[in-house]
Amino acid sequence: MCGIVGYVGPRSALGVVVEGLRRLEYRGYDSAGVAVVSDGELHARKKAGKIANLDAELAAHPLPADGLGLGHTRWATHGGPTDTNAHPHVSYDGRVAVVHNGIIENFAALRTELGEDGITCVSETDTEVVAHLLAQQVAAGVDLADAMRLVCRRLQGAFTLVAVDAQGPRQVVAARRNSPLVVGVGEGENFLASDVAAFIEHTRDAIELGQDQVVVITDSDVTVTDFDGAPAPVRPFHVDWDLSAAEKGGFDWFMRKEIYEQPKAVADTLLGRHDENGRLTLDEVRISEEELRRIDKIIIIACGTASYAGLVAKYAIEHWTRIPCEVELASEFRYRDPIVGPTTLVVAISQSGETADTLMAIRHAREQHARVLAVCNTNGATIPRESDAVIYTHAGPEISVASTKGFTTQIVACYLLGLYLAQVRGTKFGDEIAALMGELATMPDAIARVLEGMDPVLKLAADFAEERVVLFLGRHVGYPVALEGALKLKELAYIHAEGFAAGELKHGPIALIEDGLPVFVVIPPRGRDMLHDKVLSNLQEVRARGARTVVLAEADDHEVLPYADVLVPLPQVSTLLQPLVATVPLQMFACELATLKGHDVDQPRNLAKSVTVE
Ligand code: M6R
C-alpha cells in the first residue's frame, strides 16, 4: 500500500527513484510522483494514474537528474486519485517535500492548527500537513532530522514518511511507525524504500528499522535514532535474491512467472529444515519446547489468500497434533474479544509481513499474553519482528498483486509447523514425521508436472472468457482451494465467483445452478474413499441440474469422467497435500482469463499488494 523511494548518491537521483518506483508500483498505482533537490532548489512532478503517466509528465517537463530525491506510488486513502492528491506534497514555502505511506489519524486537527497560522492545505490528503509542519520547523532553523522527530511525536496513526529540505544539508530523512521502511546500504550512496525490490539492482545490503525510528541517509552515512533523538538499535541483513527475481524474465506477467516458480519456491521453503540429528527445526523460535507442550489452542489469523492457507493448515495441524485450531480473519479478530491467553499459540500468516489487519491482531494477541508465530515471506518485516517465532517461506519476491507462490509456500510452512509441533509434543513418531517430510519433498516435482499440463486450462479460459458467474466447490482441504480459485477469478478477471463447501451447496446455493453455469469441482484423492465419494455425489448433483463441470481430479480417477465436461488431471498425492497441486490450475485459469479480457493481471483495479491500513 503505497511505495516509497529515497536516494542520496552520485547517480541520477531521478533515474534511481523512478526505477525504484517501477519496482514498487505493485504496492499502489493510483498516482506517482517524484521530487529532486538540485542546487538548493526543490523540483517536483506528480500525476494521477500509473507510472507511465508520470513518465509522460517528466518527458514534457524534465527535471534535473543530479542531486538527491524521493518518490511515491500511491494507493489512495484520504482524497481521491488526482494530480493534487498525488505525492510528494510540497510545503507552503516550496522548501520541503514529503511522501507518506499510512494514515495520519489526527490530520484534521493539525490542518486546523495550520489554518490558524495562515497555511492552507491544497490537497485532501492527510499527508500534506506533515510537509507544512516540517517547513515551519526548518524555517525556524531546526535541522530536518530534528524537525522530523518533533513532528512525529505529534502524529497519531501509521506512517512511513520520507522528506527532503531543499535548503538543508545533503540528506534524506525518514521516519516509521507501523508502516514499512528499509534502508539500502551502498558504497558512497544510500537508499530508502518500502521494500528492498526498489534498490536491489544497486545493493543487497539492507538495514531493517524498528518501530518509532528516524533515519537520516547521506552519501556515506546512515544514522538511526528514536523519536527523542537517542541512538536506536538496527538490524543489518543481506538480501538473498537478486534483480532477476524482481523482473519478469520473458513472461508477460509477474503472476505467470510466479506461478511457474512454485516448484522452486516450495523446494526452497523445505530446504534445511533438519538438524544434525534429523529433527525438524524452524527459522527463529523464541518459544521453548516446554511452552509449546503447554499450548492448548491454536488460532490462525490472516487475510485473503493467506487466510485460505490457514484453513488448509487447520486440517493438517489438528490431524497431526490434536491441538484444537481455529482460523480467523485478522480484520475480525480483535473486535470480538477473543479468548486467548498464555497457552494459546497465535499463528499469523502474511506474505508481506506488513498487513495492518494481521499486525493489529497479533499485537492484541500479545497483549493477552498469547505466543505468536509468524509465517512470512519478507525478511525483516514488521509481523515477524513482533512475533515470538518465525517460519520464513523462501518464495522470493512476490510482485504480482495476486498471491500464488506466496499461498503454496504458506501451506508448506504450516505443514512444517504442524510436524514440528507433533515432534515436540510426541503426537507423531519420528519415522512418521520423516515419511511425511519425504512426501513433502516430492511436491515440487508434482507441481512441476501440473505446470507441464496447462494447455487444457489455457483453452478453458478462452472458452469461458464471456462468463459472468463461476462457482467453485471443494470439501475438506479442497474447500479452501475452492475459495482461493474464486478469489483469484474475482480479483483478476472481475467475474463474480464463489467458493463453496461442496456439502453446503444443497443448503441454499444450489439454487444458483442453471443450464451451462460453469462449476469447478475439486475431487479429493481416492485415498479416503468416503471423502472422495461424497464430493463425487456433489459433482453429480450440480451436473444433474445443468452445470458445466470442470473437474480437478487424479488423472486416472475414471469415476468422475461421466460427470466431467472438462477434466483437469492432478498427480496422485495424499489428501492433506492436495491443495499444493489443485490450486495451480485455478491460478493459471484466472491469470489467462484476465489476460484474454485485457486486464492488467499484475495490478488489478482498486487493489494493492501490501495492505498497510486497516
Ligand atoms: O501480505 P499478506 O499475505 O498479509 O496479504 C494478505 C492478503 O491481502 C492477500 O493474500 C490478498 O488476498 C491477495 N491479493 C490475494 O491474491
Boltz pocket constraint, residues with backbone or C-beta under 6 A from the ligand:
constraints:
  - pocket:
      binder: B
      contacts: [[A, 303], [A, 304], [A, 305], [A, 306], [A, 349], [A, 350], [A, 351], [A, 352], [A, 353], [A, 354], [A, 355], [A, 358], [A, 401], [A, 402], [A, 403], [A, 404], [A, 487], [A, 491], [A, 608], [A, 609], [A, 610], [A, 611]]
      max_distance: 6.0
